[in-house]
Amino acid sequence: MSAAAFALDPRLAADTCPVAALPLCDVLLMNDARYPWLILVPRRAGLVEIADLDTGGQAALWQEVSRATAALRAVVRCDKLNLGALGNIVRQLHVHLVARVEGDAAWPGPVWGHGRSVAYDDDRAAALIAALRHALAG
């Protein structure tokens, strides 16, 4: 692990909107209105794999993934929740939580690489972020 200060990968910053800061992770909303999609990024420099976290960090990550999952499911309709930590393009450790609905734009396949993203309009993004913040706080 690097001793450098934590900085969010520029590609993640460009593709997301901030939702909340949990004790370990920043919670971000992927700016793609086709799928309600959260990304959790541990605020620790130099992480690439989940295994790069110590045991306590791994436990904290999974607790926050569970918390974000509950919030996402409380706010949006979801037939299936996809969870992934790919990192093939953005190496910085981040975990995707994608709420899927049968018949969505990529169903039943993965969302990655499927078509072009559709940005949220400002009002819809603000409403979804507010609802997610409320659910995460509860």
TASULDA-V180257 format. One record per backbone hydrogen bond with DSSP energy under -1.0 kcal/mol. CO is the residue of the C=O (numbers start at 1). NH is the residue of the N-H. Records with the same first field share a line. If there is no record, write none. Layout:
# TASULDA-V180257
CO->NH  NH
This chain:
# TASULDA-V180257
9->13
10->14
11->15
15->31
17->29
20->27
24->43
25->22
26->41
27->19  20
28->39
29->17
30->32
32->35
36->99
37->30
38->97
39->28
40->95
41->26
42->44
47->93
49->52
50->53
54->58
55->59
56->60
57->61
58->62
59->63
60->64
61->65
62->66
63->67
64->68
65->69
66->70
67->71
68->72
69->73
70->74
71->75
72->76
80->100
82->98
84->96
95->40
96->84
97->38
98->82
100->79  80
101->104
104->107
106->109
111->114
118->33
121->125
122->126
123->127
124->128
125->129
126->130
127->131
128->132
129->133
130->134
131->135
132->136
133->137
134->138
